[in-house]
Amino acid sequence: MMTNCMKEMVLLPVLCILWSCGCSSKQVNPLLGSWQSNEIETLKEIRTCGAYTENQIKLITSKIPFKDVLLEIDEGTISSYYEGDNNTGSYKIISIDEPFVLIESYNPITDEVELLAVEVRENRMWMPSTAVEFREVFTRIQ
């Protein structure tokens, strides 16, 4: 029969192990860093989504040179840089279920808070948009 003192001696190390496992299991935010739009991979995404004709794709790519878009993502903020324009907005991670990161962010174009499932695999990120039917592809540069 175990005494109370013996139970505490056994229980304390178990609690310490469980606590340390819980602290170390926090997932790292895979969005953090600098990301350059990948024009070639984004074009593949546009073509495979099936929502646009070849003429529409030419029009889209003539208006937006995807290679010129840069994102800098910190804890809680996303800054975009494009043709001298800088926009910064906040985001909140809802969940991380690799390779997807579900974020909540405000969209100034629609004036709504939206949920986005961002896919991150190694040094590539697929960022969806509610404004278009395709995901823009980014390559990590830092």
C-alpha positions as CSV (number, residue, x, y, z in Angstrom):
1,M,0.0,0.0,0.0
2,M,1.4,3.4,-1.0
3,T,1.5,6.2,1.5
4,N,0.5,9.8,0.6
5,C,4.1,10.8,0.6
6,M,5.0,8.0,-1.9
7,K,2.1,9.0,-4.1
8,E,3.3,12.6,-4.2
9,M,6.9,11.4,-5.0
10,V,5.5,9.4,-8.0
11,L,3.0,12.0,-9.1
12,L,5.4,15.0,-9.1
13,P,7.8,13.7,-11.8
14,V,4.9,12.5,-13.9
15,L,3.3,16.0,-13.8
16,C,6.6,17.6,-14.6
17,I,7.0,15.4,-17.7
18,L,3.5,16.1,-18.8
19,W,3.9,19.8,-18.3
20,S,7.2,19.9,-20.3
21,C,5.7,17.9,-23.2
22,G,2.7,20.3,-23.3
23,C,5.0,23.3,-23.5
24,S,7.3,21.9,-26.2
25,S,4.4,20.8,-28.4
26,K,3.4,24.4,-29.3
27,Q,3.4,24.5,-33.1
28,V,5.6,27.0,-34.9
29,N,3.9,29.5,-37.1
30,P,5.0,28.4,-40.7
31,L,3.8,31.7,-42.2
32,L,6.6,33.8,-40.6
33,G,9.1,35.3,-42.9
34,S,9.4,37.1,-46.3
35,W,7.7,35.7,-49.3
36,Q,8.0,36.6,-53.0
37,S,5.2,35.9,-55.4
38,N,6.1,33.1,-57.8
39,E,4.8,34.1,-61.2
40,I,5.3,30.7,-62.9
41,E,3.7,28.6,-60.1
42,T,0.8,31.2,-59.8
43,L,0.2,30.8,-63.6
44,K,-0.1,27.1,-63.1
45,E,-2.6,27.6,-60.3
46,I,-4.7,30.0,-62.5
47,R,-4.7,27.5,-65.3
48,T,-5.6,24.4,-63.2
49,C,-8.4,26.1,-61.3
50,G,-10.5,26.0,-64.5
51,A,-12.3,29.2,-63.8
52,Y,-10.7,31.4,-66.5
53,T,-10.3,31.3,-70.2
54,E,-6.9,31.9,-71.8
55,N,-7.9,35.5,-72.7
56,Q,-8.9,36.1,-69.1
57,I,-5.6,34.7,-67.9
58,K,-3.7,37.0,-70.2
59,L,-5.7,40.0,-69.0
60,I,-5.1,39.1,-65.3
61,T,-1.4,38.6,-65.8
62,S,-1.0,41.8,-67.8
63,K,-2.6,43.8,-64.9
64,I,-0.7,42.0,-62.1
65,P,3.0,41.1,-62.5
66,F,2.9,38.4,-59.8
67,K,6.7,38.3,-59.5
68,D,6.6,41.9,-58.0
69,V,4.4,41.1,-55.0
70,L,6.2,40.7,-51.7
71,L,4.7,39.6,-48.3
72,E,6.3,40.0,-44.9
73,I,4.6,38.0,-42.3
74,D,5.2,38.5,-38.5
75,E,3.3,37.3,-35.5
76,G,-0.1,38.8,-36.1
77,T,0.6,41.1,-39.1
78,I,0.9,40.6,-42.9
79,S,2.5,43.4,-44.9
80,S,2.3,43.4,-48.7
81,Y,4.5,45.4,-51.0
82,Y,3.5,46.0,-54.6
83,E,4.6,48.8,-57.0
84,G,5.5,51.1,-54.1
85,D,2.2,50.4,-52.3
86,N,2.4,49.1,-48.8
87,N,-0.5,47.6,-47.0
88,T,-0.4,46.1,-43.5
89,G,-3.2,44.1,-41.8
90,S,-3.6,41.9,-38.8
91,Y,-4.4,38.2,-38.8
92,K,-5.0,35.6,-36.2
93,I,-4.2,31.9,-36.4
94,I,-7.3,29.8,-35.8
95,S,-5.6,26.4,-36.2
96,I,-2.5,24.7,-37.7
97,D,-3.2,21.3,-39.3
98,E,-0.1,20.8,-41.5
99,P,0.2,21.7,-44.3
100,F,-2.7,24.1,-43.7
101,V,-2.9,27.2,-41.5
102,L,-6.4,28.5,-41.0
103,I,-6.2,32.3,-40.4
104,E,-8.8,35.0,-39.7
105,S,-8.1,38.4,-41.3
106,Y,-10.0,41.5,-42.3
107,N,-10.4,42.1,-46.0
108,P,-10.6,45.8,-46.8
109,I,-11.9,45.2,-50.3
110,T,-15.0,43.3,-49.0
111,D,-15.0,45.0,-45.6
112,E,-15.4,41.7,-43.9
113,V,-13.5,39.4,-41.7
114,E,-12.7,36.2,-43.6
115,L,-11.2,32.8,-42.9
116,L,-8.4,31.6,-45.2
117,A,-6.8,28.2,-45.4
118,V,-3.2,29.0,-46.3
119,E,-1.2,26.0,-47.5
120,V,2.5,25.9,-46.6
121,R,4.9,23.2,-47.8
122,E,8.6,23.7,-47.2
123,N,9.5,27.0,-48.9
124,R,6.2,27.4,-50.8
125,M,3.0,29.0,-49.7
126,W,-0.4,29.0,-51.5
127,M,-2.4,32.1,-50.4
128,P,-6.1,32.0,-51.4
129,S,-8.2,35.1,-52.1
130,T,-11.9,35.7,-51.9
131,A,-11.6,38.1,-54.9
132,V,-10.4,35.4,-57.4
133,E,-10.8,31.7,-58.0
134,F,-7.1,30.8,-57.7
135,R,-4.4,30.8,-55.0
136,E,-1.3,32.9,-55.4
137,V,1.9,31.0,-54.9
138,F,4.7,32.5,-52.9
139,T,8.3,31.3,-52.4
140,R,10.1,32.0,-49.1
141,I,13.0,34.4,-49.5
142,Q,13.9,34.7,-45.7
